[in-house]
Amino acid sequence: MADKSDKSNKIKARLPRGLADRTPGELAATRAMIEKIRAVYELYGFEPVETPAIEYTDALGKFLPDQDRPNEGVFSFQDDDEQWLSLRYDLTAPLARYVAENFDALPKPYRSYRYGYVYRNEKPGPGRFRQFMQFDADTVGSASPAADAEMCMMAADTMEALGIPRDAYLVKVNNRKILDGVLEALGLGDDENSAKRLTVLRAIDKLDRLGAGGVNALLGEGRKDESGDFTKGAGLNQDQRRSILDMFGTAISITRHNPDGSGGHSDLDTIKHLRALFDNSRYHEGLDELEQIVVLNISGGYGTDSASTPRIIVDTSVVRGLEYYTGPVFEVELTFPTDGAAGSPRFGSVGGGGRYDGLVSRFRGEPVPATGFSIGVSRLLAALEFLGKVDLKTEQGPVVVTVFDQDRIADYQQMVARLRAANIRAELYLGSGKFGPQMKYADKRNAPCVVIQGSDEKARGEVTIKDLIVGAELAKLEKGRDEYLQKQAEAQTSVPESDLVAAVQRVLTRHKPAPR
């Protein structure tokens, strides 16, 4: 009965929905990717800062794109002094608190970067996680469009530093004031319609995921998803919905045709075309700011109308879902198909950002302009794997020193110490199995080789180095062939104990991975 009771009380091992475990290979690939991003950000003069994962709830504000969940989309709890605390939902709101709290001590403009996990209390689904990593860079204290243009340029340089070809990505830029102006022109600009404007914003931001039909439903009465959940819409009439979708439902671009036969996509001509569509001061203010960014991008060789392949373009469908954006917004889209076939869906957005001039001001009661850019680390890692730029398989493990004689543990430990002193990853087998289980363990550890010294080797003053990678290749070859005989010689060698380090280094050099 006792055994039965114990079994019934066992806790089931299970991972909560919307979360993911990460393997050594994923962690190694993420670390390498982060270092490349960090190098670009530091090249642009940004410095690191770190803020905690938990903030006072009122400091984070209510800016999330999905607020149809408990606690307004964040994970919150009450402290023993009855103050509400929340896990951060992004890295920007905590930065705003940090800058406000240390305002006088920081240089202005203040340029910083940071990375870490963020948390969303949202409905999990394919590609939608409750915990994910972001890598941000922000400039606080500059209202210049040059700061926004620089963010776009840095985003483009980051993609190329990660090995993404120039024709496989685009940095798309727009201005939130253009959307605000269009909504004002459609009679939705007053305070009474603030909730509708927010619903419109979040509907447009879902264009990539839901398509024009899904966005149209959210602009109207609402939409029921695949699970049967209903999301209430903005309640706009048909003419309002058509005007919004015509403007933001697809990228508007003008192609310049010059008398000499040259031409191509022109952001300057696109902005000129957009000016004629609406007569609204806020709308035109957004276009003025957008034009300044375009001119700077062109001068840097990043934009359209320049000699090189455009890396940054105007795209009116980019609005960004977070409520705190006040001006220019940008997004990095990977343009290659997800299955390698022409016409298949593109990989989509892997990062974005924009200007948020009101976020720091919430704490100080005075204008503090700011702009920033955020990379979705996990999504970008998946894209790099797809392109073959990273390998998420378990990285090469340590050299394993096997144990033939438990009474000689100290001898084996000395071997491990010698390898580590030479900066070679090594471990002593600490299990209880005989030689067979030790070899299986080394295979599971992805060890490149094992070190063996039984009584015979000890008597001769030798150690045996068994190359597990060559051994695996050997098993696939036909016996007797020249290649088989060569690899057989490489698979296992005995050397004087004094040559242990040099012999292991030869194996590691043989299997050193080629740079990607």
N, C-alpha and C positions, 0 to 999 in steps of 0.2 A: 504493500500500500504506500509505503514511504517513497519508493521509487516512482510510482505513478503520480503521486502528489508533486514530486520535484519536477517531473516532466511537464505537468500541466501549468506549473508556475514559471516556466522558462519564458523570458522575454524574446519576442520575435525580432530578429535583426532586420531592420527595414530603413530605407532612406526616405525622408519626407519629400513630397512632391515639390518640384521647382528647385531642387538642390542637386548638386553633383559631387561625387568624389573625384579626386584627381590623381592620376598615376604618376610615377617618377618621370616617365617620358614627357607627359604634358607639363609637369613642373619645370623640367629642364628646358623645354622649348619655350615656355612662357618667360623664364628667366632670361634666355638669350634674346628674345624679342624685346623685352623691357629694356635691356641694356642698349639695344639699337635705337629705340625711341628716346631713351634718356640722352644718348649722345647728340641727337639732333636738337632736342630741346636746350641742352646746355650750349650747343654751338650758337643758338640764337640768344644766349645770354640769360636764360631762365635758371633759377636756383631752386633746390629742393626745399619742401616744407611738409610736415606731416601733422594731420589733425586726427583726433580720436574717432572711433566708429560710433560713439554715442554722443549725442548733443541734446540740449534742452529742446523740447518739441517746438516751443514758440520761436526758437532761433532758426529752425529749419524752414518754417513757413509752410504754406499750403499751395504748392506750385506744381504738383505732380500731374501728368497727363491722364492718369486713371484714378479717379477718386470715388469709384463705385464700390469700394471695399471698406471694411471697418478701419478705423483710425486714419482715414484719409490716405490710404495707400502706404502708410509706414508702420513698422513694428514699434509699438510704444508700451511703456510700463511706468508705474508711479513709484517714485523714490520714497524713502521713509519719512522725508519731510513734505510729502504730498505734492512734490513737483513732478511734472511729466517729463520723461526722457524718451528719446527715440533713436533707433538705429538710423544712421545717415542713409538717405535715398540717392544721393549723388555726392560728388566731392566739391561742388561749387558753393552750396549753401554753407557748409562748414568753413570754407575759405573766407566767405563774407564775414562770418562771425570772428574769425581769427584776425582779419585785417582791421575790423572795427575795434576789436579789443586792444590791438597793438598799433593803432593808427599812427600815433606820433613818433614811434620808434622806427617805423618802416620807411625805406626810401620810396618816393613817389615819382614816376610810376613804379609800382611793385610788381615784379615779374617772377612768378614761381611755377613750379610743377609739383605734382604729387600723384601717387597711384595707390590703389587699394580696393578692397571689396566694398560694394554698396548693396543695399537691401531694399526690396520692394514687396509690400504686402499686397500683391496682385494675384489674379487668377493665373496659375501656371498653365503653360501650353507649349507646343513645339517652338523652340527658340526663345521662350519667355521664362526667365528664371527669377527666383526670389533672391538669389545672391549671385553677383557677377562682379568682375573686376573692371575698373576704368583707369585710364591714365590721362590726366588733365594738365593743361598749361593755361595760365591766365595772366593778363595784364590789368592791374587795377590802378586807376588814377589818370588814365589817358582817354580823352574824348575824341582823339584824332582817328579818322578813317584809316590812317596808316597802320594803326594797331590792329584793326580788323583785317586789313589786307595782309599784314604779316602773319596772322593766324592761318589764313588760307594758304599762304606760301609755305609755312612751316608744315602744315598738314600734307601738302604735296611732296615736300622733301622727305617727310617721314615715310610715306608710302614707298618712295624709291629706295630709301635706305634699307627697307625691309625686303627689297627685291621684287616689288610689284612693278611690272613694265609700264611705261608711260601711256601706252594705249589701253591699259587695263583698269584705269581708275579716272575719276573726275572729282574735283572739288567744286561743289555747286554752291552758289551764293545768292541770297535774296535779302529782302528787308522786311521785317515784321510790320513796319509802318505802311507798306504797300497794302497788306491785307487789312490793316486798320482803316486805311483810307477808302478801300473798296466797300467795307462794311458800313462806313459812315455814308457813303454815296447811296447805299441801298437802304438807308433809313434805320440802321442798326447801331448807330454810334452813341446813343444816349445811355445813361446809367441803368435805365430800366431794362436794357437789352444786354447787360454785361454777361449774364449767364448764357445767353444765346451765342454771344461772340466766342466765349470760351468753348462751347460745344462745337462751333464751326471750326475753330482752331484745331481741336483734337481730332475732328473728323478728317480734315485735310491731311493731318500728319499720318493718318493710317492709310493713305492712298496706295503705297507700295504693297501693303498687306491685304487690303480689302478690294482694291480696284475702284474704278469710277462708280460702279453700281453700288457697292457697299458704302462708299462715301456719300453718294446721293441719298441713300436711305437714312444715314445718320444726319444729313442736313434737313431731311424731312421729318417724318413722325418717329423714326427709329429703326432699329435693325435687330433681328433675332439671329444669334450665331449658331454654329453647328450643334452645340450642346443644348440649345433651347433657351439659353439666357437672352433676355431682351434688354437692349440698351436704348434708352430714350433719346430721341433726336432733337435737333434745334427747332423744328417746327417751322422752317422757312417755306415760303410759297414757291411755286414752280419757277417763276421768273428769277427770284433771288437765287435759287439753287443753280439755275442755268448760268447766270452771270458769274457765280463763284467757281463753278466747274470749268467754264470757258477760260477763266483767268488762272486758276490754280490747279486744275485737274490734269494739266499736261504742261510740259515745258514749252514756253513761247520763245522761238528763236527766229531771227531774221538773217538771211544769207545775203551777203554783199556780193554783187557782180560788177566788177570793174571793167572799164572799156578795154583794158589790155588782156582781158580774159581771166585775170586772177580773181580771187575772192574767197569766200568761205563764211563760216559762222562769224557774225559780228555782234558782240555784246553792246557796243556803242550804238549800232543801228537798232538793236532790240530795245534798248532803253528809249531811244527816240520814238520808236513805234508805240511803246507803252505810255508815253506821255500824252498821246492823243486819245487814250481810251477813257480816262476819267478826269473830271475837273474838280479836284479836291486838294486842299493845301497839305494835309498829312500824307496823302498819296504821293504828291510831288516832292515833299521833303524826303521821303524814303527813296525815291528815284535819284534825287540829287546825291544822297549819301552813297547809293549803289554805284553811281557813275564815278564818284571819286575813287572807290575801291577798284573798279574796273580799270581806270586809267593807271593806277599804281601797279596792278597786276600785269598790265600790258608792258609798262616800263621795265618791270623785272623779268620779262620774258616768260611769264606764266599764263597770261590771258590770251583771249582771242585777239584778232587784229595785230598779232605780233608774228615774227618770222618763224618761231618754233611751234611745235605741236601744242595746242592749248591744254593746260592742266587745270585751269580754273575758269568756270563759265557761269553766267547768270542762268538761274532756273527758278521761275516763279512758283513752281510746285513745292519748293522747300519752305516750310514754315516752322518746323520744330515744335514738339508737343508741350514743352515746359512753359508754364505761364509767365515766368519771370523775364523772358527775352523782350527787349524794348526797341531793338533796331536791327542791324544786319544779323543774319543767321546764315550758317553754312553747314554743309554736310559732305562727307566723303563717300562716294558710291563706287563700288567695284563693278566694272561694266562687263566682265567676262561671264559667259553662261555657266550655270551651276552644274551642268552635266557634260560640258564640253561641246555640245551640239549647238549650231547656229539656230536662233529662234527660241531657245529654252530660256527660262527666267534668269535674270541677272542675279549675281550674288547679293547685291544691294548695299545698304548703308553699313559702314563699320565705324563711323564716328561723326561727330558734329559739334556745333556750339553756336555762339553768337554773343551779342552785346546785352548786358544786363545792368543797366545804369541805376536801377532802383534797389538792388539787393543789399549792398553795403549801406546805402542811405537809410534803410529801415532801422539800423542801429544808431545812426549818427544825426539824423534829422537835417542833413545837408547833402547836396549832390555829390556822388562819388562814382564817376564813370568806370565801367569795367567791361572787359571782353575776354572770352576764353574758348578753348577747344578741348573736346574729350574724345578719347579713343575707347571703343568697346573691345577690351583686350581679348576676351574669350571668342568673340565673333571673328575678330581679325585673325586670331590664331587658326581658326577653322579654315579661313580663306587661304592662309599661307600654306596649310597642309594640302589643300586642294591644288594649289599651284606647284606643290613639290618643293617649297622653300623651307619647310621644317619637317622633321620626322618625329611623330608622337610615340613611336615605339620606345620601349624601355631603353635608356641609354646604357652604354657599356658599364658593367658592374665592376666590383673590385676583384683583384687577384685573391684567390682563396688558398690559404695554406692548410693542407689537410693534416689530420692527426692519425698516425699509425700506432703510436704508443702513448697511452695516457700518462705514463710515468715521465715522459719527455716533453710535457707541455711547455716547460720553460725554454727548451731548445726551439720549439716551433714559434714561441712568442718572440724570441730573438730574431727569427727570420722575418716575421711581420714588422718588427721595429726597424730592421734594416731597409725594408722596402718603403716604409713610410718616411724614413729619414731621407730617402731619395725622391720624395714627393710622388710616390706611387700609391694609389688607393689599394689597400690590402686589409684582409681580415683573417683571423684565425677561426677555423671551424669549431664551434662551441656546442654542437649537438652531440647526441649519444650514439649515432649510427656508425656502422663499419664503413669500409671504403665505398661500396656501392651507393648507399644513401648520401655520402659526402659528395660524390660526383653528381648525383641528381640535384642536390642542393646548389652546387656551383652552376649547373645549367639554369636552374630557376633564377639564380642571382645574375644571370647573363654575364658570368665571369669570362674574361678573355682566355685565362689560363689558370691552372692549379699548380701548386708546388707540392711535390711528394718526396718524403724521405722516410723510407722504412729502415729496418735493421741492416739490410744489405747495402743500401745507399750510404747509411751512416758509417758502416765499416770501411767503405771505400772513400769516405770524405766527400761524397757527391750529393747533389739534389737532382731530381727529375722534374722537368718543366713540361707539362702536358698542355698543348695549344688546343683549346676546345673549339675554337672557330674553324681551324683547319681540320680538326677531327670530324666536325659535322660535314664539311665539304668532302672529305675523304669517303664518307659513307655513301655518297651519291655517285662516286666514280667507279669505273670498271677496273677491277684488279689487273695488275700487270702492265698497264699503259704507263708511258713515261710520266705523264702528269700525276698519276696515282703514286708512283714511286717517289717523285719529288716531294709531294705533299706528305707522304708517309714519313719521310726524313724530317720534315718540318713539324709534324704533329707531336712528336715526343722526343725530347733530347735530355741527355744527362750531362751535367757540367760540374766542375769542382764547386764546392760549397762557397768558396770565396768569389765565384763568378755569378752568384745568384742574381744580384741586381742587374748586371749587364745582360744576362740571358732573358730576364723578364722584360727589360726595356726593348730588346730586339723583337719580342712578340708584340708588344704594344705598338711599336713603330710600324710593324707589318700590317696592323689592323687599324691604324689611325684613320678616322673618317675624312673623306675629302671635303673641303669647304664648300658650302652651298652658295 
